[in-house]
Amino acid sequence: MTIPTNTKIFENYNRFRRLYIKKSIIKGKPFTMFT
C-alpha cells in the first residue's frame, strides 16, 4: 500500500470512530468494545 492510501484509510477510521462514540454516548450505550 502507498502512504497516501494508508493516511486516507486512517483518517476515515478516526472519523467513523468519533461518530460511533458520539452516537453511543447519546444513546447511553458503552462504546469501549469498539476500541
mmJSON file of the N, C-alpha and C atoms, coordinates in Angstrom:
{"data_MODEL":{"atom_site":{
"group_PDB":["ATOM","ATOM","ATOM","ATOM","ATOM","ATOM","ATOM","ATOM","ATOM","ATOM","ATOM","ATOM","ATOM","ATOM","ATOM","ATOM","ATOM","ATOM","ATOM","ATOM","ATOM","ATOM","ATOM","ATOM","ATOM","ATOM","ATOM","ATOM","ATOM","ATOM","ATOM","ATOM","ATOM","ATOM","ATOM","ATOM","ATOM","ATOM","ATOM","ATOM","ATOM","ATOM","ATOM","ATOM","ATOM","ATOM","ATOM","ATOM","ATOM","ATOM","ATOM","ATOM","ATOM","ATOM","ATOM","ATOM","ATOM","ATOM","ATOM","ATOM","ATOM","ATOM","ATOM","ATOM","ATOM","ATOM","ATOM","ATOM","ATOM","ATOM","ATOM","ATOM","ATOM","ATOM","ATOM","ATOM","ATOM","ATOM","ATOM","ATOM","ATOM","ATOM","ATOM","ATOM","ATOM","ATOM","ATOM","ATOM","ATOM","ATOM","ATOM","ATOM","ATOM","ATOM","ATOM","ATOM","ATOM","ATOM","ATOM","ATOM","ATOM","ATOM","ATOM","ATOM","ATOM"],
"id":[1,2,3,4,5,6,7,8,9,10,11,12,13,14,15,16,17,18,19,20,21,22,23,24,25,26,27,28,29,30,31,32,33,34,35,36,37,38,39,40,41,42,43,44,45,46,47,48,49,50,51,52,53,54,55,56,57,58,59,60,61,62,63,64,65,66,67,68,69,70,71,72,73,74,75,76,77,78,79,80,81,82,83,84,85,86,87,88,89,90,91,92,93,94,95,96,97,98,99,100,101,102,103,104,105],
"type_symbol":["N","C","C","N","C","C","N","C","C","N","C","C","N","C","C","N","C","C","N","C","C","N","C","C","N","C","C","N","C","C","N","C","C","N","C","C","N","C","C","N","C","C","N","C","C","N","C","C","N","C","C","N","C","C","N","C","C","N","C","C","N","C","C","N","C","C","N","C","C","N","C","C","N","C","C","N","C","C","N","C","C","N","C","C","N","C","C","N","C","C","N","C","C","N","C","C","N","C","C","N","C","C","N","C","C"],
"label_atom_id":["N","CA","C","N","CA","C","N","CA","C","N","CA","C","N","CA","C","N","CA","C","N","CA","C","N","CA","C","N","CA","C","N","CA","C","N","CA","C","N","CA","C","N","CA","C","N","CA","C","N","CA","C","N","CA","C","N","CA","C","N","CA","C","N","CA","C","N","CA","C","N","CA","C","N","CA","C","N","CA","C","N","CA","C","N","CA","C","N","CA","C","N","CA","C","N","CA","C","N","CA","C","N","CA","C","N","CA","C","N","CA","C","N","CA","C","N","CA","C","N","CA","C"],
"label_alt_id":[null,null,null,null,null,null,null,null,null,null,null,null,null,null,null,null,null,null,null,null,null,null,null,null,null,null,null,null,null,null,null,null,null,null,null,null,null,null,null,null,null,null,null,null,null,null,null,null,null,null,null,null,null,null,null,null,null,null,null,null,null,null,null,null,null,null,null,null,null,null,null,null,null,null,null,null,null,null,null,null,null,null,null,null,null,null,null,null,null,null,null,null,null,null,null,null,null,null,null,null,null,null,null,null,null],
"label_comp_id":["MET","MET","MET","THR","THR","THR","ILE","ILE","ILE","PRO","PRO","PRO","THR","THR","THR","ASN","ASN","ASN","THR","THR","THR","LYS","LYS","LYS","ILE","ILE","ILE","PHE","PHE","PHE","GLU","GLU","GLU","ASN","ASN","ASN","TYR","TYR","TYR","ASN","ASN","ASN","ARG","ARG","ARG","PHE","PHE","PHE","ARG","ARG","ARG","ARG","ARG","ARG","LEU","LEU","LEU","TYR","TYR","TYR","ILE","ILE","ILE","LYS","LYS","LYS","LYS","LYS","LYS","SER","SER","SER","ILE","ILE","ILE","ILE","ILE","ILE","LYS","LYS","LYS","GLY","GLY","GLY","LYS","LYS","LYS","PRO","PRO","PRO","PHE","PHE","PHE","THR","THR","THR","MET","MET","MET","PHE","PHE","PHE","THR","THR","THR"],
"label_asym_id":["A","A","A","A","A","A","A","A","A","A","A","A","A","A","A","A","A","A","A","A","A","A","A","A","A","A","A","A","A","A","A","A","A","A","A","A","A","A","A","A","A","A","A","A","A","A","A","A","A","A","A","A","A","A","A","A","A","A","A","A","A","A","A","A","A","A","A","A","A","A","A","A","A","A","A","A","A","A","A","A","A","A","A","A","A","A","A","A","A","A","A","A","A","A","A","A","A","A","A","A","A","A","A","A","A"],
"label_entity_id":["1","1","1","1","1","1","1","1","1","1","1","1","1","1","1","1","1","1","1","1","1","1","1","1","1","1","1","1","1","1","1","1","1","1","1","1","1","1","1","1","1","1","1","1","1","1","1","1","1","1","1","1","1","1","1","1","1","1","1","1","1","1","1","1","1","1","1","1","1","1","1","1","1","1","1","1","1","1","1","1","1","1","1","1","1","1","1","1","1","1","1","1","1","1","1","1","1","1","1","1","1","1","1","1","1"],
"label_seq_id":[1,1,1,2,2,2,3,3,3,4,4,4,5,5,5,6,6,6,7,7,7,8,8,8,9,9,9,10,10,10,11,11,11,12,12,12,13,13,13,14,14,14,15,15,15,16,16,16,17,17,17,18,18,18,19,19,19,20,20,20,21,21,21,22,22,22,23,23,23,24,24,24,25,25,25,26,26,26,27,27,27,28,28,28,29,29,29,30,30,30,31,31,31,32,32,32,33,33,33,34,34,34,35,35,35],
"pdbx_PDB_ins_code":[null,null,null,null,null,null,null,null,null,null,null,null,null,null,null,null,null,null,null,null,null,null,null,null,null,null,null,null,null,null,null,null,null,null,null,null,null,null,null,null,null,null,null,null,null,null,null,null,null,null,null,null,null,null,null,null,null,null,null,null,null,null,null,null,null,null,null,null,null,null,null,null,null,null,null,null,null,null,null,null,null,null,null,null,null,null,null,null,null,null,null,null,null,null,null,null,null,null,null,null,null,null,null,null,null],
"Cartn_x":[0.834,0.0,0.872,0.356,1.095,0.762,1.586,1.373,0.08,-0.225,-1.469,-2.7,-2.684,-3.83,-3.981,-2.866,-2.93,-3.428,-2.955,-3.383,-4.871,-5.365,-6.787,-7.633,-7.208,-7.957,-7.941,-6.789,-6.671,-7.563,-7.624,-8.475,-9.941,-10.322,-11.705,-12.051,-11.102,-11.334,-11.527,-10.686,-10.82,-12.147,-12.529,-13.782,-14.954,-14.931,-16.016,-16.062,-14.861,-14.823,-15.399,-15.089,-15.622,-17.143,-17.675,-19.121,-19.745,-19.111,-19.65,-19.68,-18.604,-18.541,-19.592,-19.756,-20.756,-22.153,-22.474,-23.8,-23.991,-22.935,-23.036,-23.286,-22.595,-22.78,-24.202,-24.714,-26.069,-27.094,-26.883,-27.823,-27.597,-26.476,-26.19,-25.613,-25.088,-24.515,-22.996,-22.399,-20.943,-20.274,-19.187,-18.504,-17.098,-16.798,-15.445,-15.163,-16.186,-15.95,-15.538,-15.769,-15.389,-13.905,-13.341,-11.934,-11.045],
"Cartn_y":[-1.198,0.0,1.253,2.294,3.557,4.353,5.308,6.119,6.94,7.594,8.367,7.499,6.265,5.388,5.055,4.744,4.431,5.625,6.811,8.008,8.236,8.047,8.261,7.258,6.012,4.994,5.315,5.739,6.045,7.222,8.236,9.398,8.987,8.163,7.703,6.888,6.063,5.236,6.115,7.134,8.032,8.778,9.212,9.945,9.047,7.81,6.879,6.559,6.389,6.056,7.195,8.437,9.575,9.624,9.414,9.415,8.292,7.11,5.96,6.236,6.84,7.147,8.192,9.202,10.232,9.618,8.773,8.139,7.246,6.541,5.641,6.438,7.582,8.415,8.969,9.377,9.931,8.857,7.643,6.557,5.983,6.334,5.844,4.439,4.003,2.661,2.734,1.716,1.702,1.519,2.246,2.151,1.596,0.998,0.5,-0.719,-1.467,-2.685,-2.346,-1.098,-0.733,-0.419,0.084,0.465,-0.725],
"Cartn_z":[0.0,0.0,0.0,-0.582,-0.596,0.657,0.98,2.182,2.104,0.978,0.908,1.17,0.649,0.85,2.328,2.979,4.404,5.201,4.832,5.548,5.377,4.165,3.908,4.691,4.699,5.441,6.929,7.431,8.857,9.234,8.381,8.658,8.659,7.686,7.627,8.858,9.325,10.512,11.748,11.887,13.036,12.999,11.803,11.672,12.042,11.561,11.848,13.336,13.952,15.37,16.213,15.823,16.575,16.472,15.262,15.093,15.906,15.882,16.607,18.101,18.607,20.043,20.413,19.567,19.851,19.886,18.913,18.88,20.096,20.501,21.649,22.927,23.044,24.24,24.267,23.103,23.034,23.41,22.928,23.218,24.614,25.231,26.561,26.563,25.419,25.339,25.529,26.113,26.252,24.891,24.657,23.366,23.529,24.694,24.922,24.056,23.718,22.95,21.514,21.081,19.712,19.622,20.737,20.715,21.003],
"occupancy":[1.0,1.0,1.0,1.0,1.0,1.0,1.0,1.0,1.0,1.0,1.0,1.0,1.0,1.0,1.0,1.0,1.0,1.0,1.0,1.0,1.0,1.0,1.0,1.0,1.0,1.0,1.0,1.0,1.0,1.0,1.0,1.0,1.0,1.0,1.0,1.0,1.0,1.0,1.0,1.0,1.0,1.0,1.0,1.0,1.0,1.0,1.0,1.0,1.0,1.0,1.0,1.0,1.0,1.0,1.0,1.0,1.0,1.0,1.0,1.0,1.0,1.0,1.0,1.0,1.0,1.0,1.0,1.0,1.0,1.0,1.0,1.0,1.0,1.0,1.0,1.0,1.0,1.0,1.0,1.0,1.0,1.0,1.0,1.0,1.0,1.0,1.0,1.0,1.0,1.0,1.0,1.0,1.0,1.0,1.0,1.0,1.0,1.0,1.0,1.0,1.0,1.0,1.0,1.0,1.0],
"B_iso_or_equiv":[0.0,0.0,0.0,0.0,0.0,0.0,0.0,0.0,0.0,0.0,0.0,0.0,0.0,0.0,0.0,0.0,0.0,0.0,0.0,0.0,0.0,0.0,0.0,0.0,0.0,0.0,0.0,0.0,0.0,0.0,0.0,0.0,0.0,0.0,0.0,0.0,0.0,0.0,0.0,0.0,0.0,0.0,0.0,0.0,0.0,0.0,0.0,0.0,0.0,0.0,0.0,0.0,0.0,0.0,0.0,0.0,0.0,0.0,0.0,0.0,0.0,0.0,0.0,0.0,0.0,0.0,0.0,0.0,0.0,0.0,0.0,0.0,0.0,0.0,0.0,0.0,0.0,0.0,0.0,0.0,0.0,0.0,0.0,0.0,0.0,0.0,0.0,0.0,0.0,0.0,0.0,0.0,0.0,0.0,0.0,0.0,0.0,0.0,0.0,0.0,0.0,0.0,0.0,0.0,0.0],
"pdbx_formal_charge":[null,null,null,null,null,null,null,null,null,null,null,null,null,null,null,null,null,null,null,null,null,null,null,null,null,null,null,null,null,null,null,null,null,null,null,null,null,null,null,null,null,null,null,null,null,null,null,null,null,null,null,null,null,null,null,null,null,null,null,null,null,null,null,null,null,null,null,null,null,null,null,null,null,null,null,null,null,null,null,null,null,null,null,null,null,null,null,null,null,null,null,null,null,null,null,null,null,null,null,null,null,null,null,null,null],
"auth_seq_id":[1,1,1,2,2,2,3,3,3,4,4,4,5,5,5,6,6,6,7,7,7,8,8,8,9,9,9,10,10,10,11,11,11,12,12,12,13,13,13,14,14,14,15,15,15,16,16,16,17,17,17,18,18,18,19,19,19,20,20,20,21,21,21,22,22,22,23,23,23,24,24,24,25,25,25,26,26,26,27,27,27,28,28,28,29,29,29,30,30,30,31,31,31,32,32,32,33,33,33,34,34,34,35,35,35],
"auth_comp_id":["MET","MET","MET","THR","THR","THR","ILE","ILE","ILE","PRO","PRO","PRO","THR","THR","THR","ASN","ASN","ASN","THR","THR","THR","LYS","LYS","LYS","ILE","ILE","ILE","PHE","PHE","PHE","GLU","GLU","GLU","ASN","ASN","ASN","TYR","TYR","TYR","ASN","ASN","ASN","ARG","ARG","ARG","PHE","PHE","PHE","ARG","ARG","ARG","ARG","ARG","ARG","LEU","LEU","LEU","TYR","TYR","TYR","ILE","ILE","ILE","LYS","LYS","LYS","LYS","LYS","LYS","SER","SER","SER","ILE","ILE","ILE","ILE","ILE","ILE","LYS","LYS","LYS","GLY","GLY","GLY","LYS","LYS","LYS","PRO","PRO","PRO","PHE","PHE","PHE","THR","THR","THR","MET","MET","MET","PHE","PHE","PHE","THR","THR","THR"],
"auth_asym_id":["A","A","A","A","A","A","A","A","A","A","A","A","A","A","A","A","A","A","A","A","A","A","A","A","A","A","A","A","A","A","A","A","A","A","A","A","A","A","A","A","A","A","A","A","A","A","A","A","A","A","A","A","A","A","A","A","A","A","A","A","A","A","A","A","A","A","A","A","A","A","A","A","A","A","A","A","A","A","A","A","A","A","A","A","A","A","A","A","A","A","A","A","A","A","A","A","A","A","A","A","A","A","A","A","A"],
"auth_atom_id":["N","CA","C","N","CA","C","N","CA","C","N","CA","C","N","CA","C","N","CA","C","N","CA","C","N","CA","C","N","CA","C","N","CA","C","N","CA","C","N","CA","C","N","CA","C","N","CA","C","N","CA","C","N","CA","C","N","CA","C","N","CA","C","N","CA","C","N","CA","C","N","CA","C","N","CA","C","N","CA","C","N","CA","C","N","CA","C","N","CA","C","N","CA","C","N","CA","C","N","CA","C","N","CA","C","N","CA","C","N","CA","C","N","CA","C","N","CA","C","N","CA","C"],
"pdbx_PDB_model_num":[1,1,1,1,1,1,1,1,1,1,1,1,1,1,1,1,1,1,1,1,1,1,1,1,1,1,1,1,1,1,1,1,1,1,1,1,1,1,1,1,1,1,1,1,1,1,1,1,1,1,1,1,1,1,1,1,1,1,1,1,1,1,1,1,1,1,1,1,1,1,1,1,1,1,1,1,1,1,1,1,1,1,1,1,1,1,1,1,1,1,1,1,1,1,1,1,1,1,1,1,1,1,1,1,1]
}}}
